[in-house]
Amino acid sequence: MAATAIQPSVKIIGANGQISLGKQFAGRQVLVEEREPGVWLVRTATVVPDNERWLHEPQAAAQLQEALNWAQGNPPTDRKAAAVLEKLRGKG
């Protein structure tokens, strides 16, 4: 991986304690690590909510992929729509 020369820039921390990194990062989540007093490392990150973490486990990912593969091979149809509606209404 080749190193890219990036020119440092001076930012001013506003009265509200914020720094603007630019519009290209608007809405992104970042990790801020204080390495030592006055030295920060800011990295973009993707945060997974706790209640969605199970989706990223290997077993769940495999089951989701299997379901997606099935859905691609079995396109939806209205062929049994009447029977399904009757069953839902309690007539089936």
DAFENJO-V424403 format. One line per field, one symbol per residue. psi: psi as a letter, one per 40 degrees, with the letter a starting at -180 (. if undefined). A space follows every 50 residues. Layout:
# DAFENJO-V424403
psi=???
This chain:
# DAFENJO-V424403
psi=hhhhhhhiihihhideeihheideeheiiihhhhdihehihhhiihhhid eedddeidddddddddddddddegiiiededdddddddeee.
